Amino acid sequence: MKTAYINCTILDGSEQMKPIPQMTIIEEDGKIVAIERSSKKTVNYQVIDLEGRYLMPGLINLHIHLPSSGKPTKKQTDATKLVKLLTSTALSRAILVGICKNSAKTQLMSGVTTVRTVGGITNVDTKIRDSILMGKIVGPRMLAANMAVSVPGGHMAGSLAYEASSLEEACHDVEQIIKDHPDLIKLMITGGVLDAKTKGEPGVLRMPPDYVKGCCEVAHKSGYPVAAHAESPEGVLVALENGVDTVEHGSALDENLVSLFKAKKSSLICTISPALPIALFNKNISHSSEVTQFNGKVVMDGIISGVKTALANDMPVGLGTDSGCPFVTHYDMWRELVYFHKYVNVSNSFALYTATKRNAMIANIGTVTGSIEVGKSADFLITEGNPLEDLSALRTPYMVVTCGRRFKHPKIKKYADVENELDKWL
């Protein structure tokens, strides 16, 4: 049976989108088959009367980590020891899978109908992706990377990333990841904020350029795009010169880096969410050291500067939250749009376009999802208010639809302390 979503106000996901009231969308077998003016010709249809509510494409989150909830702790955990514990027995592995399934479901219930994982534990991400595709569990469309590739002393080495001590080992790690049929390969080229030991070090180059080149060649030969963690101009340069397709986080960009982005047809993924709490919260709240807070500010300023430069030069910029980092939950993609609007000075409509149609194009799924068009997947986020007027309308979805499957008034367990602190920075 076809489903008719009648009396909806469409926000179609296009760059210049404007509300289109009194519309009907016809869905069949998980796809949009017609878009027309609302009418009563809905015989033999299941009718969902949206009573004027706003219907838009489901959000797309291009940067998440499923194993962590984002709930902060007073002490930084030893990620390597924790991963060893979670993978040590059949019971602990089952607990790990349960945690990741819950994270994926939370993304969906918050209005995110597509996610891209960029660092997980073993091959859990692709297993969850496949279970969702087979209808065994509830979750969003997933583009999964599984484990990333890092180096000794590198970002997430030994936890969410393999630790390669040579070019051969790095290429071998990529080959091993490919055996589980991921959707992309992730590299950790520079250090990060939480593993930096001194001020100014968060983007220090860790992965040698020849490792990056070798990994990209292996990945591209098998048809996989490469995403790379890079938080300094030096790291971004190494990423672009050696074949990376998307630079995650980024830094300030000079003319040479802009030219390289364009020549390589690479994209920049904006992630303000993880840097903001570290950089701006009181240290008693973030539990950050003076060094960590300083480095968080360096990274946040670099991300914002780089994104502004990219947009000024007509470069593709996507959005992701880095869900799983402290104070970055799996239900707060809407905040990244708010930060994008507030700190990068884009319009609400451009923020929503970036989180939908633009993100879909960057992820190479623009023919499948990301906009309200006939032939595309029925991936909808439906809200009471108009996000073009106030992006916080995205905070509490009225309904989420993924491939035609509906969830009305989706329930999410939220962390009150996290909500209270983050709301101060809206």
Solvent accessible surface area in square Angstrom, and as a share of the most:
residue,aa,sasa,rsa
1,M,176,0.79
2,K,66,0.28
3,T,6,0.04
4,A,0,0.00
5,Y,0,0.00
6,I,25,0.13
7,N,53,0.27
8,C,0,0.00
9,T,12,0.07
10,I,4,0.02
11,L,0,0.00
12,D,38,0.19
13,G,0,0.00
14,S,34,0.22
15,E,78,0.35
16,Q,142,0.63
17,M,8,0.04
18,K,147,0.62
19,P,55,0.35
20,I,61,0.31
21,P,71,0.44
22,Q,126,0.56
23,M,19,0.08
24,T,3,0.01
25,I,0,0.00
26,I,4,0.02
27,E,13,0.06
28,E,59,0.27
29,D,136,0.70
30,G,10,0.09
31,K,112,0.48
32,I,1,0.00
33,V,59,0.34
34,A,27,0.21
35,I,55,0.28
36,E,73,0.33
37,R,146,0.53
38,S,34,0.22
39,S,48,0.31
40,K,194,0.82
41,K,168,0.71
42,T,26,0.15
43,V,118,0.68
44,N,123,0.63
45,Y,62,0.24
46,Q,77,0.34
47,V,63,0.36
48,I,29,0.15
49,D,65,0.34
50,L,0,0.00
51,E,123,0.55
52,G,37,0.35
53,R,41,0.15
54,Y,46,0.18
55,L,0,0.00
56,M,0,0.00
57,P,2,0.01
58,G,2,0.02
59,L,1,0.01
60,I,1,0.00
61,N,1,0.00
62,L,0,0.00
63,H,1,0.00
64,I,0,0.00
65,H,19,0.08
66,L,0,0.00
67,P,21,0.13
68,S,48,0.31
69,S,45,0.29
70,G,2,0.02
71,K,101,0.43
72,P,26,0.16
73,T,81,0.47
74,K,165,0.70
75,K,168,0.71
76,Q,130,0.58
77,T,83,0.48
78,D,75,0.39
79,A,40,0.31
80,T,46,0.27
81,K,143,0.61
82,L,81,0.40
83,V,18,0.11
84,K,136,0.57
85,L,112,0.56
86,L,23,0.12
87,T,37,0.22
88,S,67,0.43
89,T,71,0.41
90,A,74,0.58
91,L,131,0.65
92,S,15,0.10
93,R,111,0.41
94,A,61,0.47
95,I,91,0.46
96,L,2,0.01
97,V,42,0.24
98,G,36,0.35
99,I,67,0.34
100,C,0,0.00
101,K,74,0.31
102,N,97,0.50
103,S,6,0.04
104,A,1,0.00
105,K,89,0.38
106,T,23,0.14
107,Q,1,0.00
108,L,0,0.00
109,M,14,0.06
110,S,9,0.06
111,G,0,0.00
112,V,0,0.00
113,T,0,0.00
114,T,0,0.00
115,V,0,0.00
116,R,14,0.05
117,T,0,0.00
118,V,0,0.00
119,G,0,0.00
120,G,0,0.00
121,I,3,0.02
122,T,62,0.36
123,N,40,0.21
124,V,8,0.05
125,D,0,0.00
126,T,4,0.03
127,K,121,0.51
128,I,2,0.01
129,R,25,0.09
130,D,53,0.28
131,S,22,0.14
132,I,25,0.13
133,L,133,0.66
134,M,120,0.54
135,G,54,0.52
136,K,142,0.60
137,I,37,0.19
138,V,32,0.18
139,G,6,0.06
140,P,1,0.00
141,R,41,0.15
142,M,8,0.04
143,L,23,0.11
144,A,0,0.00
145,A,0,0.00
146,N,3,0.02
147,M,17,0.07
148,A,0,0.00
149,V,0,0.00
150,S,0,0.00
151,V,8,0.05
152,P,69,0.43
153,G,60,0.58
154,G,8,0.08
155,H,29,0.13
156,M,56,0.25
157,A,18,0.14
158,G,30,0.29
159,S,2,0.01
160,L,18,0.09
161,A,0,0.00
162,Y,80,0.30
163,E,88,0.40
164,A,0,0.00
165,S,71,0.46
166,S,35,0.22
167,L,58,0.29
168,E,123,0.55
169,E,78,0.35
170,A,0,0.00
171,C,24,0.14
172,H,97,0.43
173,D,19,0.10
174,V,0,0.00
175,E,82,0.37
176,Q,68,0.30
177,I,6,0.03
178,I,28,0.14
179,K,135,0.57
180,D,56,0.29
181,H,126,0.56
182,P,6,0.04
183,D,46,0.24
184,L,5,0.02
185,I,0,0.00
186,K,1,0.00
187,L,0,0.00
188,M,2,0.01
189,I,0,0.00
190,T,0,0.00
191,G,2,0.02
192,G,1,0.01
193,V,14,0.08
194,L,66,0.33
195,D,44,0.23
196,A,12,0.09
197,K,161,0.68
198,T,80,0.47
199,K,100,0.42
200,G,51,0.49
201,E,36,0.16
202,P,1,0.01
203,G,8,0.07
204,V,53,0.31
205,L,44,0.22
206,R,80,0.29
207,M,0,0.00
208,P,48,0.30
209,P,61,0.38
210,D,72,0.37
211,Y,27,0.10
212,V,0,0.00
213,K,107,0.45
214,G,10,0.10
215,C,0,0.00
216,C,2,0.01
217,E,98,0.44
218,V,30,0.17
219,A,0,0.00
220,H,77,0.35
221,K,184,0.78
222,S,60,0.39
223,G,62,0.60
224,Y,34,0.13
225,P,47,0.30
226,V,1,0.01
227,A,0,0.00
228,A,0,0.00
229,H,6,0.03
230,A,0,0.00
231,E,19,0.09
232,S,18,0.12
233,P,72,0.45
234,E,95,0.42
235,G,0,0.00
236,V,0,0.00
237,L,53,0.26
238,V,11,0.06
239,A,0,0.00
240,L,0,0.00
241,E,93,0.42
242,N,23,0.12
243,G,24,0.23
244,V,2,0.01
245,D,49,0.25
246,T,10,0.06
247,V,0,0.00
248,E,0,0.00
249,H,5,0.02
250,G,2,0.02
251,S,5,0.03
252,A,46,0.35
253,L,18,0.09
254,D,83,0.43
255,E,151,0.68
256,N,86,0.44
257,L,4,0.02
258,V,14,0.08
259,S,67,0.43
260,L,31,0.15
261,F,1,0.00
262,K,105,0.44
263,A,78,0.60
264,K,95,0.40
265,K,181,0.77
266,S,1,0.01
267,S,11,0.07
268,L,1,0.00
269,I,0,0.00
270,C,0,0.00
271,T,0,0.00
272,I,0,0.00
273,S,8,0.05
274,P,15,0.09
275,A,4,0.03
276,L,0,0.00
277,P,1,0.01
278,I,14,0.07
279,A,10,0.07
280,L,46,0.23
281,F,5,0.02
282,N,94,0.48
283,K,84,0.36
284,N,123,0.63
285,I,63,0.32
286,S,15,0.10
287,H,81,0.36
288,S,17,0.11
289,S,61,0.40
290,E,107,0.48
291,V,43,0.25
292,T,21,0.12
293,Q,42,0.19
294,F,92,0.38
295,N,0,0.00
296,G,0,0.00
297,K,87,0.37
298,V,67,0.38
299,V,7,0.04
300,M,7,0.03
301,D,66,0.34
302,G,13,0.12
303,I,1,0.01
304,I,21,0.11
305,S,45,0.29
306,G,0,0.00
307,V,0,0.00
308,K,85,0.36
309,T,38,0.22
310,A,0,0.00
311,L,44,0.22
312,A,84,0.65
313,N,50,0.26
314,D,129,0.67
315,M,5,0.02
316,P,38,0.24
317,V,3,0.02
318,G,0,0.00
319,L,0,0.00
320,G,0,0.00
321,T,1,0.00
322,D,10,0.05
323,S,0,0.00
324,G,12,0.11
325,C,33,0.20
326,P,45,0.29
327,F,10,0.04
328,V,4,0.02
329,T,0,0.00
330,H,8,0.04
331,Y,7,0.03
332,D,6,0.03
333,M,3,0.01
334,W,7,0.02
335,R,4,0.01
336,E,0,0.00
337,L,0,0.00
338,V,17,0.10
339,Y,2,0.01
340,F,0,0.00
341,H,75,0.34
342,K,84,0.36
343,Y,45,0.17
344,V,9,0.05
345,N,115,0.59
346,V,20,0.11
347,S,61,0.39
348,N,22,0.11
349,S,26,0.17
350,F,41,0.17
351,A,0,0.00
352,L,0,0.00
353,Y,11,0.04
354,T,0,0.00
355,A,0,0.00
356,T,0,0.00
357,K,57,0.24
358,R,65,0.24
359,N,0,0.00
360,A,0,0.00
361,M,80,0.36
362,I,20,0.10
363,A,16,0.12
364,N,119,0.61
365,I,20,0.10
366,G,21,0.20
367,T,121,0.71
368,V,65,0.37
369,T,4,0.02
370,G,1,0.01
371,S,6,0.04
372,I,8,0.04
373,E,74,0.33
374,V,90,0.52
375,G,42,0.40
376,K,22,0.09
377,S,11,0.07
378,A,0,0.00
379,D,3,0.01
380,F,0,0.00
381,L,0,0.00
382,I,0,0.00
383,T,0,0.00
384,E,102,0.46
385,G,30,0.29
386,N,18,0.09
387,P,0,0.00
388,L,35,0.17
389,E,141,0.63
390,D,80,0.42
391,L,7,0.03
392,S,42,0.27
393,A,22,0.17
394,L,2,0.01
395,R,61,0.22
396,T,99,0.58
397,P,9,0.06
398,Y,18,0.07
399,M,6,0.03
400,V,0,0.00
401,V,0,0.00
402,T,14,0.08
403,C,71,0.42
404,G,13,0.13
405,R,127,0.46
406,R,76,0.28
407,F,35,0.15
408,K,119,0.50
409,H,92,0.41
410,P,22,0.14
411,K,170,0.72
412,I,42,0.21
413,K,170,0.72
414,K,74,0.31
415,Y,46,0.18
416,A,72,0.56
417,D,75,0.39
418,V,0,0.00
419,E,19,0.09
420,N,93,0.47
421,E,30,0.14
422,L,5,0.03
423,D,53,0.27
424,K,139,0.59
425,W,77,0.27
426,L,75,0.37
